[in-house]
Amino acid sequence: MLIAALACGLGAGTQSPKPAPKPTVDVGHVVQAVENHYRDANTLQADFLERYSEGGKQSRVESGRVFFARAGRMRWEYQSPETKLFVSDGKTLWFYVPQDHTATRQLVKQSDDWRTPLALLTRDVRLSRLCGRIELGSAAPLSDGQVVLRCWPRGEAPLGAAASQENSATPLDSSAGFTEVFLEANPASGELSDVRVEQPGGVELEFRFGAWRINPPLSHSLFEFEPPIGVAIIPADTEPDFGP
């Protein structure tokens, strides 16, 4: 039922956006609410729906469950329409597709995948780690009572605009291929419900979240990955290396 509800939310997002009401919220207050909501999180769990579109045409919708833990650890379990796994121990990323018998390996510090900075939610989260500037988005939120924040990647802020907060580690840099990022959150609780990333060429990637759990008990082994025997191990940007 939850995944169906998330899907309805994403479906609404593909229609022509409704005019947003005149802003009546304080951006700084919403940013602080988001940071406060996740500040004490050592672990997180949520259901997610991921939508990929290009040129305004939706081409892929996937769903599953995601787990985060401190030290940059995360685990994305894709359940529909195909079983896949995206997992990191904070140093190495693995992307495993059982149906293809392949596992791609990459160092976290070399990755520009947008799932990676989301792991910051389990640290002393500051949105300045992701954004050079934050302002209220002009589009209407997908859910009533939510607020959309517009995040400018560093190097892409409007001409003459200063960064909203002091530089921090792991920023979203425009060189990584992001043009704009929109964060939808509850202005009272600070809970994130949607992250939409716009990239050059009309590419859009959206993550819709629900059923958040803060500090669920998670095993360290959840963030470890051992390629099954016979799986082709593919280091990023190299030819496949078949495992034993």
N, C-alpha and C positions, 0 to 999 in steps of 0.2 A: 504493500500500500504506500509506503514512504517513497519508494523509487518511482511509483506511478505519479505521486504528487510532485516529486522533483521534475519529472518529465513534463508534466503540465506547465510547470514554471518555465522551463526552457522553451517549450512550444510557444508560450506567450512572448518570449523574448525574440522570436523570429519574425513576429508581426511588426507592422509599422509602429514605432514608439509613440505613446501618448504624450501630449505636452505635459511637462513636469510643472507642478504648482510652484509658485514663487517661493524661493528658499526662505524658511523660517527657522532653520537650525544653525547652530554654530559649529563650523567644521572642527575647530579645536576641541570642542566638547565630545564630538563623535570619535575623533582620533583617540582621545584620552580614554573613552569608554571601551574601545576595541583593545587598547593596550592593557587596560586594567583587567578586562575579562580573561585574557590569556596569560597574564603576568605570572601567576602561581602554577601554571600548568607544567607538570613534569612529563605527562603523557596525554595524548588526545586520540579520540576515535570519532569517526563520522561516516555516514553514507554519502556517496557522491554520484553525480551524473556529469559526464564530460561531453561537451559538444564541440565538434570541429567544423568550421565552415570556411569556404573560400569563394570570393566574389559574390557574397550574399547568398550562396547556395549551401545549405547544410549537407554535408557529405558523410558524417560519422557521429553516432551517439553511442556512448558506452557508459556502463554503471558498475558500481562495486562499493568497496569499503576501504577506508584509508586509516592508517595509524601513524602517529607522530610521537617521538620521544626526544628528550634533550640530547645534545651533542649532534644535532642535525640528522638524526635517524628517522627513517620513514618507510612505510610499506603500503603500496597501492595494490590492492587485490581487485583486478578487473574480473567481473563475473558474467557480464552480458555485453554484447552477444558472443564474446569469445573469452575464454579464460586466459589471463595474462598476469604478469607480476612485475612491478617496478619497485625495487627495494634498495635501500642504502643504509650502511652502518655508520654513516657520517663521513666516510673517506672514499668509499667506492660505490658506484651505482651499478646495478644490474637490471637489465630489462629482459625478461624471460617469456618466450612464447612457446608453450608446450606443443601446440599444433604444428609449429614450424621446426621444432627441435633445435632452436637457436637461443643463445643468451648473449646479449651485448654487454660489454664491460667498459666502464669509463670512470675516471677520477672525478669526484665531486667538483673540485676546483676548476676542472676543464669543461664543466657542463653549463649550457645555457638553457637547459630545460626549465620551464616555469614551475614545475612541481617542486624543484629544489628549494627556491627561496621560501616556499610555504612552510618548510620545516622550521623557520624562524619563530613560528607561533609558540613553540615550546621553549623559547629562551626568554630573556628579558626583552620582550618584544617592543620594538619601536618602529613605527611605519616609516621613519626616516631611513631605515636600513633598506627599504624597498624603493622609496620615492625621493626625488629631489624636491618636489613640491606637491602639495595636496590641496585640492579645492573641491567644491561641491559640483557633482556631475549634473549635466542638463537633462539627461534622460530620466524618465520615470522609473522607479524601482519595479522589479518583477512581483514583489509582495507588498501588500499594504503595510504601512507603518515603518517601512525600511527607508534608509537613506543611501544614496549612491555617492561615493567619493571618487574623484578623478585623480589618479596618480600619474605624475609626469616622471618618466625615467630620467635619471641624471643625464644632463646634456641635451634634454629635449624640452626643458621648461620654456614658457613663452618669453620672448625677447624682453629683457629688462626685469624679469622676475627673479627674485632671490630665492634660494632654497628655504623651505619652511622650517627645517630643523638642521642641526649640526650633522655633518657627514658621519656615517657609521660604517661598520664592516658589512660586506656582502650587499652592496647596493644593486638596484636594477639599473644597468647602464644601457643607454640607447644603442651602443655598439653590439649588444646581444641580440638586436633585431626586434625590440619592443618599441612601439610608437606610443601606445597609451594603455593604461591598466585601470579598470573600474572595479571598485570594491563595494559590495552591497552589504550593509550591516544594520543591526538594530541599534538605533541611537541611544536607547536606554540601557540595554544589557551589554552592548558591544559585540554580540555574537555575529560572526560572518556567515552570510548565506550564499553569497555568489562572488566569484572572481572572474572577470572577463578581460582577456588579453588581446589587444589588437596589434597586428604585425603588418609589415609592408606587403603590398600586393593584395590587399583585401582579405588577408587571412585572419580569422578570429578563433580563439580558443576560450572556452568557457567551462568553469567548474561550479556546479551548484551543490551546496552542502546541506545536510539535514541530520537530525538525531545525534547532535554533538554530545560526547561524553568527555568530561574533564577528569584527568587522573585515573583512568581505568587501570587495573593491574595488567601490565604487559611484560612478557618475558624478553630478555635480551636476545634470545635466539630468533625472535620474530623478525629481527632486522638483519639477520645473517642469511647468506645464500650460498649453497653448494650445488654447482651445476650437476644434474644427473648424468650418469654414464652415457656416452654416445651423443651428447648435445654439442652442437657446434658453438664454440666460444668465439665471439667476434669483438676484439678490442676496437674501440671507436676509430673509424676512418682507416681500418686495415682489413685485410682479407681474413676469412673465417679460419679458426684454428680448432679442429675437431678434438674434443676431450677424449679421455680414455674410454 
